[in-house]
């Protein structure tokens, strides 16, 4: 245990309970994306809100993916992925890619990016990435990646807040 997390009597501070953390972190609104990757001719994808800009010099972002997901293992193997940022009207697409063990790409129009990964059509943006480091954090792999290609379209983002999808209202 890190000594920075000890009380005066050298006892560790207790961690917040899982349900309390889930409730509190749910108050943080985030965008919704679908992370895609191809490994050995098989397309993988999942819905993710744990995506963040990391650096402008060089352009980098990070994504957090549950290690129990096939998508996580595929990213670890090929060291590339694409982040497809969803538009506000793409809730059904987000739900489709959030389900496990389904043919997520069935009926979903996509093309292939320069790295060979699926670029979902009609999304708000696509970001093609090359992994430079993988770190473990609890149940997740955190992929630090350089951005090789990026494209954005017009529209408004799909937002995730307190366990529900919603819209961003500009003022």
Number of C-alpha atoms within 10 A of each C-alpha: 7 6 9 9 13 13 11 7 6 10 11 14 10 9 8 9 8 8 9 10 11 13 12 10 12 15 12 10 17 20 22 25 29 23 30 25 27 22 18 8 9 9 18 24 29 24 22 23 18 14 21 14 13 15 13 10 7 10 14 19 21 21 21 21 26 18 17 11 15 17 22 24 17 21 24 18 12 15 18 25 32 29 28 28 26 26 24 19 15 18 17 9 17 20 13 18 22 16 13 12 9 10 14 18 16 8 7 11 11 13 11 12 16 11 17 17 26 26 25 24 13 17 23 21 21 25 20 26 25 21 19 12 14 17 11 13 12 9 11 16 21 21 26 21 25 23 22 15 15 13 11 12 11 10 14 16 23 22 20 21 15 15 11 10 18 17 15 14 7 5 3
